[in-house]
């Protein structure tokens, strides 16, 4: 799945309006964002140590 496919899937899930589903989707989004931020911080730390 490409990023745009994932994005469209998330939008479709959110527009379904099922609150419990939305909580799951939001949790996934937060986890994904957290992982991405950690990756960037690790890369940033690598560049600083050089």
DRENPA-3360 file (N, C-alpha, C; in nm, 2 decimals, always signed):
BEGIN
1 = XXXXXXXX = +0.08/-0.12/+0.00/+0.00/+0.00/+0.00/+0.09/+0.12/+0.00 ~ +0.05/+0.22/-0.09/+0.13/+0.34/-0.09/+0.07/+0.44/+0.02 ~ +0.14/+0.55/+0.04/+0.09/+0.64/+0.15/-0.04/+0.69/+0.11 ~ -0.07/+0.73/-0.01/-0.20/+0.79/-0.05/-0.31/+0.69/-0.04 ~ -0.28/+0.56/-0.06/-0.38/+0.46/-0.04/-0.42/+0.45/+0.11 ~ -0.32/+0.45/+0.19/-0.34/+0.44/+0.34/-0.42/+0.56/+0.38 ~ -0.38/+0.68/+0.33/-0.45/+0.81/+0.36/-0.60/+0.80/+0.32 ~ -0.63/+0.75/+0.20/-0.77/+0.74/+0.15/-0.84/+0.64/+0.24;
9 = XXXXXXXX = -0.78/+0.53/+0.27/-0.84/+0.43/+0.36/-0.88/+0.49/+0.49 ~ -0.79/+0.57/+0.55/-0.81/+0.63/+0.68/-0.93/+0.73/+0.67 ~ -0.93/+0.81/+0.56/-1.04/+0.91/+0.54/-1.17/+0.83/+0.53 ~ -1.17/+0.72/+0.45/-1.30/+0.64/+0.44/-1.34/+0.59/+0.57 ~ -1.25/+0.54/+0.65/-1.29/+0.49/+0.78/-1.35/+0.60/+0.87 ~ -1.28/+0.72/+0.87/-1.33/+0.83/+0.95/-1.47/+0.87/+0.90 ~ -1.49/+0.87/+0.77/-1.62/+0.92/+0.72/-1.73/+0.82/+0.75 ~ -1.69/+0.69/+0.78/-1.79/+0.59/+0.82/-1.87/+0.63/+0.95;
17 = XXXXXXXX = -1.80/+0.71/+1.03/-1.86/+0.76/+1.15/-1.88/+0.67/+1.27 ~ -1.81/+0.55/+1.26/-1.82/+0.46/+1.37/-1.72/+0.50/+1.48 ~ -1.76/+0.54/+1.59/-1.67/+0.60/+1.69/-1.56/+0.50/+1.74 ~ -1.60/+0.37/+1.76/-1.50/+0.27/+1.81/-1.40/+0.25/+1.70 ~ -1.44/+0.25/+1.57/-1.35/+0.23/+1.46/-1.25/+0.35/+1.46 ~ -1.31/+0.47/+1.48/-1.23/+0.59/+1.47/-1.13/+0.60/+1.58 ~ -1.16/+0.55/+1.70/-1.06/+0.54/+1.81/-0.95/+0.46/+1.77 ~ -0.98/+0.34/+1.71/-0.87/+0.25/+1.66/-0.78/+0.32/+1.55;
25 = XXXXXXXX = -0.85/+0.39/+1.46/-0.78/+0.46/+1.35/-0.69/+0.57/+1.41 ~ -0.75/+0.65/+1.50/-0.67/+0.76/+1.57/-0.55/+0.70/+1.64 ~ -0.57/+0.59/+1.71/-0.46/+0.52/+1.78/-0.35/+0.48/+1.69 ~ -0.39/+0.42/+1.57/-0.29/+0.38/+1.47/-0.21/+0.51/+1.42 ~ -0.29/+0.62/+1.39/-0.22/+0.74/+1.34/-0.12/+0.79/+1.44 ~ -0.16/+0.79/+1.57/-0.07/+0.84/+1.68/+0.06/+0.75/+1.68 ~ +0.04/+0.62/+1.68/+0.15/+0.53/+1.68/+0.24/+0.55/+1.56 ~ +0.18/+0.56/+1.44/+0.26/+0.59/+1.32/+0.34/+0.72/+1.33;
33 = XXXXXXXX = +0.27/+0.83/+1.38/+0.34/+0.95/+1.40/+0.46/+0.94/+1.50 ~ +0.43/+0.87/+1.61/+0.53/+0.85/+1.71/+0.65/+0.78/+1.66 ~ +0.63/+0.67/+1.58/+0.74/+0.60/+1.52/+0.82/+0.69/+1.42 ~ +0.75/+0.76/+1.34/+0.82/+0.85/+1.25/+0.90/+0.96/+1.32 ~ +0.85/+1.01/+1.43/+0.92/+1.11/+1.51/+1.05/+1.05/+1.57 ~ +1.04/+0.93/+1.62/+1.15/+0.86/+1.68/+1.26/+0.84/+1.57 ~ +1.22/+0.79/+1.45/+1.31/+0.77/+1.34/+1.39/+0.90/+1.31 ~ +1.31/+1.01/+1.30/+1.38/+1.14/+1.27/+1.47/+1.18/+1.38;
41 = XXXXXXXX = +1.43/+1.16/+1.51/+1.52/+1.20/+1.62/+1.65/+1.11/+1.62 ~ +1.64/+0.98/+1.59/+1.76/+0.90/+1.58/+1.85/+0.94/+1.47 ~ +1.79/+0.98/+1.35/+1.87/+1.03/+1.24/+1.94/+1.16/+1.28 ~ +1.87/+1.24/+1.34/+1.92/+1.37/+1.39/+2.04/+1.35/+1.48 ~ +2.02/+1.26/+1.58/+2.13/+1.23/+1.67/+2.25/+1.17/+1.60 ~ +2.23/+1.09/+1.50/+2.34/+1.04/+1.42/+2.42/+1.15/+1.36 ~ +2.35/+1.24/+1.30/+2.42/+1.35/+1.23/+2.50/+1.44/+1.33 ~ +2.44/+1.46/+1.45/+2.51/+1.54/+1.55/+2.64/+1.48/+1.60;
49 = XX = +2.64/+1.34/+1.61/+2.76/+1.28/+1.67/+2.88/+1.28/+1.57 ~ +2.86/+1.31/+1.44/+2.97/+1.31/+1.34/+3.05/+1.43/+1.37;
% end
